[in-house]
Amino acid sequence: MFRHLSILLIAAILLVGCGGDVPKETGETGTDTSVQEEEASGTPEPIEEETSEIPELTGVGNTSGNINSGGLVAIQDGWVYYGDWADETLYKEKVDGGEKTAVIDQYARSINLMGDWIIYSNWSDNKSLSMVKTDGSEGTKIQYKNEEGELRSLLCDYMTVADNWIYLIDLQKVEDKIYRLRADGSAFTPLIEDAADSFTLDGEWIFYLSATDSNIYRMRLDGSDRTKFLDSSEDIEDEDYLATDGWFYFFHGSSSSGFKLEKIKADGSERVTIENMNPEGIGYIRSFNVYGEWIYYYPDGLSRIRTDGTEQTQIFDPEGDASMIHIAGDWIYFNAEGKGCRIKKDGTEFEEAFVLVR
């Protein structure tokens, strides 16, 4: 009898020990079907949970112009960081091209540098939101807990970091809302009720292109004070706009009506035409970036023009179109026929730097 009771007691203990829930991870497909869509009722409250110490991420992880062009390149403390798709590696090297070092064996885009940390979209792992130290250590996938307490990864091909918050459109969620969260996965919060095609950050403001009505909206970083900034009649598309230094820059128009490169004060108080394009479509801007007092863009060749519309100059005429224009130090990085190339701002020292497509 005593032996039988002992066996039953041991079995009961084993059953209790195996009864805990195991967090589930989303698979490699795009949509997370286990998460219910949130009901639109104003700005939802963040999902808070107990977390480990949050890394300090003050400042901005990359320029809005570089993020708008894909976040392929970022610069910090004399080091340039970029991903090379040929060997699926995130590299860093001195801005002069020396001391090339592999950081992590992953192909990265939306690269944000925040002190000792790199936050990026890992294209080697289904575009998962990830972070790693600049020396290649402590690499991890950033996850959050949903309302059911399950750990979920985030997938993004467009993401930016500003003052301890990560902003992105989560590709796993079909509603295409803009979200923000902490680097430890806490405070995961949707900022809008409609859908967004893209967005850009400048200072305390977010500007986004609504996928619902094609208007441009402006709101604060926490999603409050949302107002319509530009009407859909402006015909603005993804990658045709960015906000920086208190101005909203945008390119719009058509081959029949002509194209314009313009800017508007972030508060909407002033609108300036920087350049008029001819109605035949020659001069259509395929890519642009704003850095300091200059706009770097591709109308007929890789060119630059001052933000007041003066001193338009062609820098370089590459084979094929130039797109995804980035600025890092004295260099312009751009895509030319699937190759990441760079050239000095004065048009000298052109070279191929990395591979964008396999």
Helices and strands as residue ranges (DSSP letters): H 2-17, H 64-68, E 73-76, E 79-84, E 89-94, E 101-104, E 108-114, E 117-122, G 123-125, E 128-133, E 140-141, E 143-145, E 151-153, E 159-162, E 165-169, E 178-181, E 189-190, E 196-202, E 205-210, E 216-220, E 227-230, G 232-234, E 241-244, E 247-254, E 258-265, E 271-276, E 288-291, E 294-297, E 302-306, E 313-316, E 323-328, E 331-336, E 339-344, E 351-355
